Amino acid sequence: MERLWIGAGALMGMMAVAMAALAAHALNGLGPLRLAMVHSAIRMQGWHALALIGTGLWSAQGGGRLAAFAGAAFLVGGVLFCGGVYGLALLAWPVAFVAPIGGSLLMLGWLLLFLSALLRQR
């Protein structure tokens, strides 16, 4: 599982950099509110890319089943949250309802990672 989380984190990080470049060079006419939404999604995507990589490293050290669930929550949550925000801000797609689900999954991922560390058997 650790390779999956590290690979997904690397891909998510690469996509965050690509979105940041797009926002910096091609989205000037988007309007301040929608551009702020894009920047918020980029930040969340970047941080959770690192969370996925860290989860992969922790899984390799014996993070257990809770770490695997944390990785899944980070991955699915990141896709739903960032995808919902990007869809609304860039394309005016009515998919904003998935962002709170994704955000809840991201918070769940952090809780599961915490529990994985706290309950680790030596």
N, C-alpha and C positions, 0 to 999 in steps of 0.2 A: 504494500500500500504506500510505503514511503515514496517510491518513485512516482506514483500517480500524483501525490500531493505536491511534490517538488516540481514535476513537469507542469501541472496545472497552474501552480503559482508563477512559474517562469512565463508561461503563455499569457496569463492574466496581467503580469507586470509589463510584458511587451505591448499588450493591447492598451494598457494605461498610458504608456509613453506615446503610442501612436495617436491616441485620443487627445493627449496634451498638445502634440504637434498640430493636430487638426484644429484644436481650439485656438492655438496661438496664431495660426497662419490663415485659416480659412473660414472662421466663424464670426468675423467682426460684425457682420450685419444681422446677427441673430437676435440682438436685443439684450439688455443687461440682465434681466431676470432669467431668461433661458440660458444665457452664457454662464451665469452663476450656478444654475442647476448642473450644467455639464462639468464645471470645475468641481462641484461637490462630488459628483459621481466618479470623477477621475481620482480624487483624493481617497475615496472609499475603496476604489478598485486597487489603487497602489498599496494601501495599507493591508488589504486582505490578500493581495498577492504575496506579500511578505509573511502574513499569517499562515498561508498555505505552505510556504517553503519551511517555515519554522515547525509547522505541524509534521511535515515529512521528516525533518531532522529528529524531532521528538519521537515520532513513531519508530524510527530506526533504533532509538535508545531504549525501547520498551515502553512506549506510551500507552500501549494496550488498545482495547476496543473503543474506549472513550475518545482517544486521539483520532481513531479512524472516523468515528461519528462527527468529531469536530471538523475534520477535513471535509467531509461531505457537506456539513452545514455551511462552512466557508465557501465552498465551490458553488453550491446551488444558491445560497444566499447572495453571493456576489453577482452571479448571472442575473438573478431576478431583480435585485435592487438596482444595480447599475444599468441593466437592460431596460428596466422600467423608466428610470430617469432619463437615459439617453433617448429612448423611444418618444417620450413626451416632449423633451426639450428640442430635439433635432427634427423630428418628423411629425410632431403633434399627434402621435398615435395615442389612443385612449387606453394606455397600458399602465397608467400610474398606479392602479390598484395592486400591481404585483410588487411595487417597491416596499410597502410595509411588510409584506410577507418575507421578502428578501432580507430586509433589515432585522426582522425578528429572528430569522435563521442565522444571520451574522452574530447577533447577540448570543444566541444559543451556542454557536461555535465557540465563542470565548468562554462561556460557562463550562462547556464540556472539556475544553482544553485545561481550564483551571482544575476541574475535578480529576482529570487524568493525572495531572501533576500531584495533586493532593493525595490521591488514593493509590499512587503507584506502589506496587509491592516490590520490595528490594530483594 
